[in-house]
């Protein structure tokens, strides 16, 4: 990211990390492990590359249109907040 400053703390130092990213659209989900991000070394704010997000979105729609299979399926428990 070089000379771009963090929107939260103003520092311009980042480190590359990989995180689990959960994409959702109209009640459907895609969990993307090992998603590359840039993380501010001062406050931890996470920044995504636009090309990465576009690829995640593309894969989401291809999988949900059943033109490609996901690597695996997981179950997520739910509990309403009362």
The first five atom37 places (N, CA, C, CB, O) and aatype in JSON, in Angstrom:
{
  "aatype": [20, 20, 20, 20, 20, 20, 20, 20, 20, 20, 20, 20, 20, 20, 20, 20, 20, 20, 20, 20, 20, 20, 20, 20, 20, 20, 20, 20, 20, 20, 20, 20, 20, 20, 20, 20, 20, 20, 20, 20, 20, 20, 20, 20, 20, 20, 20, 20, 20, 20, 20, 20, 20, 20, 20, 20, 20, 20, 20, 20, 20, 20, 20, 20, 20, 20, 20, 20, 20, 20, 20, 20, 20, 20, 20, 20, 20, 20, 20, 20, 20, 20],
  "atom_mask": [
    [1, 1, 1, 1, 1],
    [1, 1, 1, 1, 1],
    [1, 1, 1, 1, 1],
    [1, 1, 1, 1, 1],
    [1, 1, 1, 1, 1],
    [1, 1, 1, 1, 1],
    [1, 1, 1, 1, 1],
    [1, 1, 1, 1, 1],
    [1, 1, 1, 1, 1],
    [1, 1, 1, 1, 1],
    [1, 1, 1, 1, 1],
    [1, 1, 1, 1, 1],
    [1, 1, 1, 1, 1],
    [1, 1, 1, 1, 1],
    [1, 1, 1, 1, 1],
    [1, 1, 1, 1, 1],
    [1, 1, 1, 1, 1],
    [1, 1, 1, 1, 1],
    [1, 1, 1, 1, 1],
    [1, 1, 1, 1, 1],
    [1, 1, 1, 1, 1],
    [1, 1, 1, 1, 1],
    [1, 1, 1, 1, 1],
    [1, 1, 1, 1, 1],
    [1, 1, 1, 1, 1],
    [1, 1, 1, 1, 1],
    [1, 1, 1, 1, 1],
    [1, 1, 1, 1, 1],
    [1, 1, 1, 1, 1],
    [1, 1, 1, 1, 1],
    [1, 1, 1, 1, 1],
    [1, 1, 1, 1, 1],
    [1, 1, 1, 1, 1],
    [1, 1, 1, 1, 1],
    [1, 1, 1, 1, 1],
    [1, 1, 1, 1, 1],
    [1, 1, 1, 1, 1],
    [1, 1, 1, 1, 1],
    [1, 1, 1, 1, 1],
    [1, 1, 1, 1, 1],
    [1, 1, 1, 1, 1],
    [1, 1, 1, 1, 1],
    [1, 1, 1, 1, 1],
    [1, 1, 1, 1, 1],
    [1, 1, 1, 1, 1],
    [1, 1, 1, 1, 1],
    [1, 1, 1, 1, 1],
    [1, 1, 1, 1, 1],
    [1, 1, 1, 1, 1],
    [1, 1, 1, 1, 1],
    [1, 1, 1, 1, 1],
    [1, 1, 1, 1, 1],
    [1, 1, 1, 1, 1],
    [1, 1, 1, 1, 1],
    [1, 1, 1, 1, 1],
    [1, 1, 1, 1, 1],
    [1, 1, 1, 1, 1],
    [1, 1, 1, 1, 1],
    [1, 1, 1, 1, 1],
    [1, 1, 1, 1, 1],
    [1, 1, 1, 1, 1],
    [1, 1, 1, 1, 1],
    [1, 1, 1, 1, 1],
    [1, 1, 1, 1, 1],
    [1, 1, 1, 1, 1],
    [1, 1, 1, 1, 1],
    [1, 1, 1, 1, 1],
    [1, 1, 1, 1, 1],
    [1, 1, 1, 1, 1],
    [1, 1, 1, 1, 1],
    [1, 1, 1, 1, 1],
    [1, 1, 1, 1, 1],
    [1, 1, 1, 1, 1],
    [1, 1, 1, 1, 1],
    [1, 1, 1, 1, 1],
    [1, 1, 1, 1, 1],
    [1, 1, 1, 1, 1],
    [1, 1, 1, 1, 1],
    [1, 1, 1, 1, 1],
    [1, 1, 1, 1, 1],
    [1, 1, 1, 1, 1],
    [1, 1, 1, 1, 1]
  ],
  "atom_positions": [
    [[0.82, -1.19, 0.0], [0.0, 0.0, 0.0], [0.87, 1.25, 0.0], [-0.94, 0.0, 1.2], [0.41, 2.32, -0.42]],
    [[2.08, 1.14, 0.46], [3.04, 2.23, 0.33], [2.64, 3.52, 0.98], [3.28, 2.47, -1.07], [2.63, 3.63, 2.21]],
    [[2.3, 4.53, 0.16], [2.08, 5.87, 0.66], [0.63, 6.15, 1.04], [2.51, 6.85, -0.37], [0.31, 7.27, 1.44]],
    [[-0.23, 5.2, 0.94], [-1.63, 5.39, 1.32], [-1.72, 5.31, 2.85], [-2.56, 4.32, 0.64], [-1.17, 4.39, 3.47]],
    [[-2.41, 6.26, 3.44], [-2.54, 6.31, 4.9], [-3.82, 5.62, 5.34], [-2.52, 7.76, 5.39], [-4.83, 5.63, 4.64]],
    [[-3.75, 5.01, 6.52], [-4.9, 4.34, 7.12], [-6.0, 5.37, 7.39], [-4.5, 3.61, 8.44], [-5.74, 6.45, 7.92]],
    [[-7.22, 5.03, 7.02], [-8.36, 5.93, 7.25], [-8.69, 6.08, 8.72], [-9.57, 5.41, 6.5], [-9.33, 7.06, 9.11]],
    [[-8.27, 5.14, 9.55], [-8.6, 5.16, 10.97], [-7.57, 5.9, 11.8], [-8.76, 3.77, 11.48], [-7.92, 6.78, 12.58]],
    [[-6.28, 5.55, 11.63], [-5.25, 6.12, 12.51], [-4.24, 7.02, 11.8], [-4.52, 5.0, 13.2], [-3.49, 7.74, 12.46]],
    [[-4.21, 7.0, 10.47], [-3.32, 7.88, 9.72], [-1.93, 7.35, 9.44], [-3.2, 9.13, 10.43], [-1.17, 7.99, 8.72]],
    [[-1.57, 6.2, 9.97], [-0.25, 5.62, 9.74], [-0.2, 5.05, 8.31], [0.08, 4.51, 10.79], [-1.24, 4.78, 7.72]],
    [[1.0, 4.87, 7.76], [1.1, 4.34, 6.39], [1.94, 3.07, 6.33], [1.7, 5.4, 5.46], [2.68, 2.85, 5.37]],
    [[1.83, 2.23, 7.35], [2.55, 0.96, 7.36], [1.54, -0.18, 7.5], [3.6, 0.91, 8.51], [0.68, -0.17, 8.37]],
    [[1.69, -1.16, 6.62], [0.76, -2.29, 6.58], [1.54, -3.59, 6.54], [-0.17, -2.18, 5.36], [2.71, -3.63, 6.18]],
    [[0.85, -4.66, 6.94], [1.42, -5.99, 6.77], [0.4, -6.86, 6.05], [1.83, -6.62, 8.15], [-0.81, -6.69, 6.22]],
    [[0.89, -7.78, 5.26], [0.02, -8.71, 4.56], [-0.4, -9.81, 5.51], [0.71, -9.31, 3.31], [0.41, -10.34, 6.27]],
    [[-1.69, -10.15, 5.47], [-2.25, -11.22, 6.28], [-3.23, -12.01, 5.43], [-2.95, -10.66, 7.56], [-3.59, -11.6, 4.33]],
    [[-3.65, -13.13, 5.95], [-4.72, -13.91, 5.33], [-5.78, -14.14, 6.39], [-4.18, -15.28, 4.74], [-5.47, -14.51, 7.53]],
    [[-7.05, -13.91, 6.0], [-8.15, -14.06, 6.94], [-9.26, -14.9, 6.32], [-8.69, -12.68, 7.35], [-9.24, -15.19, 5.12]],
    [[-10.22, -15.28, 7.13], [-11.44, -15.91, 6.64], [-12.43, -14.79, 6.31], [-12.05, -16.91, 7.69], [-12.74, -13.96, 7.17]],
    [[-12.92, -14.76, 5.08], [-13.83, -13.72, 4.62], [-15.19, -14.36, 4.37], [-13.3, -13.01, 3.34], [-15.28, -15.36, 3.66]],
    [[-16.24, -13.78, 4.93], [-17.6, -14.3, 4.73], [-18.34, -13.35, 3.8], [-18.36, -14.45, 6.08], [-18.65, -12.22, 4.16]],
    [[-18.63, -13.83, 2.6], [-19.39, -13.05, 1.61], [-20.85, -13.46, 1.75], [-18.87, -13.3, 0.14], [-21.16, -14.64, 1.84]],
    [[-21.74, -12.47, 1.76], [-23.17, -12.79, 1.82], [-23.94, -11.94, 0.83], [-23.72, -12.58, 3.24], [-23.59, -10.79, 0.56]],
    [[-25.0, -12.53, 0.29], [-25.86, -11.84, -0.66], [-27.22, -12.51, -0.61], [-25.26, -11.85, -2.11], [-27.34, -13.7, -0.9]],
    [[-28.24, -11.75, -0.26], [-29.62, -12.22, -0.23], [-29.79, -13.54, 0.52], [-30.13, -12.37, -1.64], [-30.46, -14.46, 0.03]],
    [[-29.18, -13.64, 1.7], [-29.35, -14.81, 2.55], [-28.52, -16.02, 2.16], [-30.75, -15.2, 2.56], [-28.69, -17.1, 2.73]],
    [[-27.62, -15.86, 1.2], [-26.71, -16.94, 0.81], [-25.3, -16.51, 1.17], [-26.83, -17.27, -0.72], [-24.99, -15.32, 1.21]],
    [[-24.44, -17.49, 1.44], [-23.11, -17.19, 1.96], [-22.03, -17.98, 1.23], [-23.04, -17.47, 3.44], [-22.28, -19.03, 0.66]],
    [[-20.81, -17.42, 1.28], [-19.62, -18.12, 0.82], [-18.49, -17.75, 1.78], [-19.25, -17.76, -0.67], [-18.15, -16.58, 1.91]],
    [[-17.93, -18.74, 2.44], [-16.78, -18.53, 3.31], [-15.52, -18.74, 2.49], [-16.83, -19.49, 4.55], [-15.35, -19.78, 1.86]],
    [[-14.64, -17.75, 2.51], [-13.41, -17.8, 1.7], [-12.21, -17.78, 2.64], [-13.35, -16.6, 0.68], [-11.77, -16.71, 3.05]],
    [[-11.67, -18.97, 2.98], [-10.48, -19.01, 3.84], [-9.25, -18.46, 3.11], [-10.22, -20.45, 4.31], [-9.18, -18.47, 1.88]],
    [[-8.32, -17.98, 3.88], [-7.02, -17.51, 3.36], [-7.15, -16.36, 2.37], [-6.29, -18.65, 2.7], [-6.39, -16.28, 1.4]],
    [[-8.1, -15.45, 2.62], [-8.27, -14.27, 1.77], [-7.16, -13.27, 2.09], [-9.68, -13.63, 1.98], [-6.99, -12.89, 3.25]],
    [[-6.39, -12.84, 1.08], [-5.3, -11.89, 1.33], [-5.84, -10.49, 1.61], [-4.34, -11.85, 0.13], [-6.73, -10.0, 0.92]],
    [[-5.27, -9.85, 2.64], [-5.63, -8.49, 3.02], [-4.37, -7.73, 3.42], [-6.68, -8.48, 4.18], [-3.32, -8.33, 3.66]],
    [[-4.5, -6.41, 3.49], [-3.47, -5.55, 4.06], [-4.03, -5.08, 5.39], [-3.1, -4.34, 3.11], [-5.17, -4.63, 5.47]],
    [[-3.23, -5.19, 6.45], [-3.67, -4.81, 7.78], [-2.77, -3.71, 8.33], [-3.68, -6.04, 8.72], [-1.54, -3.84, 8.3]],
    [[-3.36, -2.63, 8.84], [-2.59, -1.53, 9.42], [-1.84, -2.06, 10.65], [-3.52, -0.33, 9.81], [-2.44, -2.7, 11.51]],
    [[-0.54, -1.8, 10.72], [0.24, -2.33, 11.84], [-0.04, -1.59, 13.14], [1.72, -2.25, 11.52], [0.33, -2.08, 14.21]],
    [[-0.67, -0.42, 13.07], [-0.96, 0.35, 14.28], [-2.32, -0.01, 14.88], [-0.91, 1.83, 13.98], [-2.41, -0.37, 16.05]],
    [[-3.38, 0.09, 14.08], [-4.74, -0.1, 14.62], [-5.4, -1.4, 14.18], [-5.62, 1.06, 14.22], [-6.43, -1.78, 14.73]],
    [[-4.83, -2.09, 13.18], [-5.39, -3.36, 12.73], [-6.48, -3.25, 11.67], [-5.94, -4.09, 13.89], [-7.04, -4.26, 11.26]],
    [[-6.79, -2.04, 11.22], [-7.8, -1.87, 10.17], [-7.42, -2.71, 8.96], [-7.94, -0.37, 9.78], [-6.25, -2.75, 8.57]],
    [[-8.42, -3.37, 8.37], [-8.18, -4.29, 7.26], [-8.61, -3.64, 5.95], [-8.92, -5.62, 7.48], [-9.68, -3.04, 5.86]],
    [[-7.75, -3.79, 4.92], [-8.04, -3.28, 3.59], [-7.98, -4.42, 2.59], [-7.04, -2.15, 3.2], [-7.07, -5.25, 2.63]],
    [[-8.96, -4.44, 1.69], [-9.06, -5.48, 0.67], [-8.7, -4.9, -0.69], [-10.47, -6.09, 0.64], [-9.06, -3.76, -1.0]],
    [[-8.01, -5.66, -1.49], [-7.73, -5.29, -2.87], [-9.02, -5.49, -3.68], [-6.54, -6.12, -3.47], [-9.7, -6.51, -3.52]],
    [[-9.36, -4.54, -4.52], [-10.59, -4.61, -5.31], [-10.64, -5.88, -6.17], [-10.72, -3.38, -6.2], [-11.7, -6.48, -6.33]],
    [[-9.5, -6.28, -6.73], [-9.47, -7.48, -7.57], [-9.82, -8.74, -6.76], [-8.08, -7.64, -8.23], [-10.46, -9.65, -7.28]],
    [[-9.39, -8.78, -5.52], [-9.71, -9.92, -4.64], [-11.21, -9.97, -4.39], [-8.93, -9.83, -3.29], [-11.82, -11.04, -4.48]],
    [[-11.81, -8.83, -4.06], [-13.25, -8.8, -3.8], [-14.07, -9.15, -5.04], [-13.67, -7.43, -3.28], [-15.09, -9.83, -4.94]],
    [[-13.64, -8.7, -6.2], [-14.34, -9.03, -7.44], [-14.27, -10.53, -7.72], [-13.75, -8.25, -8.62], [-15.25, -11.12, -8.19]],
    [[-13.13, -11.15, -7.44], [-12.99, -12.59, -7.65], [-13.86, -13.38, -6.67], [-11.52, -13.02, -7.51], [-14.46, -14.39, -7.05]],
    [[-13.94, -12.93, -5.44], [-14.82, -13.59, -4.46], [-16.27, -13.49, -4.92], [-14.65, -12.95, -3.05], [-17.0, -14.48, -4.88]],
    [[-16.68, -12.32, -5.36], [-18.04, -12.14, -5.85], [-18.31, -13.03, -7.06], [-18.28, -10.67, -6.22], [-19.38, -13.65, -7.15]],
    [[-17.37, -13.11, -7.99], [-17.53, -13.96, -9.16], [-17.72, -15.42, -8.76], [-16.31, -13.83, -10.08], [-18.61, -16.11, -9.25]],
    [[-16.86, -15.87, -7.84], [-16.95, -17.27, -7.39], [-18.28, -17.55, -6.68], [-15.78, -17.62, -6.46], [-18.87, -18.61, -6.85]],
    [[-18.73, -16.59, -5.88], [-20.01, -16.73, -5.17], [-21.13, -17.04, -6.18], [-20.34, -15.44, -4.36], [-21.87, -18.01, -6.01]],
    [[-21.24, -16.21, -7.21], [-22.34, -16.39, -8.17], [-22.17, -17.66, -9.0], [-22.43, -15.18, -9.08], [-23.17, -18.31, -9.31]],
    [[-20.97, -18.01, -9.37], [-20.74, -19.24, -10.13], [-21.14, -20.46, -9.29], [-19.25, -19.35, -10.57], [-21.76, -21.39, -9.8]],
    [[-20.78, -20.45, -8.02], [-21.13, -21.58, -7.14], [-22.64, -21.64, -6.92], [-20.39, -21.45, -5.79], [-23.23, -22.72, -6.99]],
    [[-23.26, -20.5, -6.65], [-24.7, -20.51, -6.37], [-25.55, -20.72, -7.62], [-25.09, -19.22, -5.71], [-26.73, -21.03, -7.5]],
    [[-24.97, -20.57, -8.79], [-25.67, -20.92, -10.03], [-25.37, -22.37, -10.41], [-25.26, -19.97, -11.18], [-25.8, -22.85, -11.46]],
    [[-24.62, -23.05, -9.55], [-24.27, -24.46, -9.7], [-23.45, -24.74, -10.96], [-25.52, -25.31, -9.71], [-23.57, -25.8, -11.56]],
    [[-22.62, -23.79, -11.35], [-21.71, -23.99, -12.47], [-20.32, -24.42, -11.98], [-21.6, -22.71, -13.3], [-19.46, -24.79, -12.77]],
    [[-20.11, -24.36, -10.68], [-18.85, -24.76, -10.06], [-19.17, -25.27, -8.66], [-17.81, -23.58, -10.02], [-20.08, -24.76, -8.0]],
    [[-18.42, -26.26, -8.2], [-18.63, -26.81, -6.86], [-17.7, -26.12, -5.87], [-18.4, -28.34, -6.86], [-16.56, -25.81, -6.2]],
    [[-18.19, -25.88, -4.65], [-17.29, -25.36, -3.62], [-16.33, -26.44, -3.17], [-18.1, -24.81, -2.42], [-16.54, -27.62, -3.45]],
    [[-15.28, -26.05, -2.47], [-14.33, -27.03, -1.93], [-14.99, -27.92, -0.9], [-13.12, -26.32, -1.3], [-14.71, -29.12, -0.83]],
    [[-15.88, -27.34, -0.1], [-16.59, -28.11, 0.93], [-17.79, -27.33, 1.42], [-15.64, -28.45, 2.12], [-17.98, -26.16, 1.06]],
    [[-18.59, -27.97, 2.24], [-19.74, -27.34, 2.89], [-19.53, -27.37, 4.38], [-21.07, -28.04, 2.5], [-18.91, -28.3, 4.91]],
    [[-20.05, -26.35, 5.08], [-20.01, -26.35, 6.54], [-21.42, -26.06, 7.05], [-18.99, -25.29, 7.09], [-22.26, -25.53, 6.33]],
    [[-21.66, -26.42, 8.3], [-22.91, -26.09, 8.95], [-22.63, -25.0, 9.97], [-23.56, -27.34, 9.62], [-21.63, -25.04, 10.68]],
    [[-23.54, -24.03, 10.05], [-23.38, -22.94, 11.01], [-24.59, -22.96, 11.94], [-23.25, -21.56, 10.28], [-25.72, -22.83, 11.48]],
    [[-24.37, -23.12, 13.24], [-25.51, -23.06, 14.16], [-26.03, -21.63, 14.28], [-25.11, -23.59, 15.54], [-25.26, -20.67, 14.16]],
    [[-27.33, -21.48, 14.5], [-27.92, -20.16, 14.66], [-28.7, -20.11, 15.97], [-28.83, -19.82, 13.47], [-29.22, -21.12, 16.43]],
    [[-28.78, -18.94, 16.54], [-29.56, -18.72, 17.76], [-30.02, -17.26, 17.74], [-28.72, -19.04, 19.07], [-29.19, -16.35, 17.61]],
    [[-31.3, -17.04, 17.86], [-31.84, -15.68, 17.85], [-31.44, -14.92, 19.1], [-33.35, -15.7, 17.73], [-31.33, -15.5, 20.18]],
    [[-31.22, -13.64, 18.95], [-30.93, -12.77, 20.09], [-32.26, -12.27, 20.65], [-30.0, -11.57, 19.68], [-33.09, -11.75, 19.91]],
    [[-32.44, -12.44, 21.95], [-33.69, -12.01, 22.59], [-33.41, -11.07, 23.71], [-34.49, -13.19, 23.1], [-34.34, -10.59, 24.36]]
  ]
}
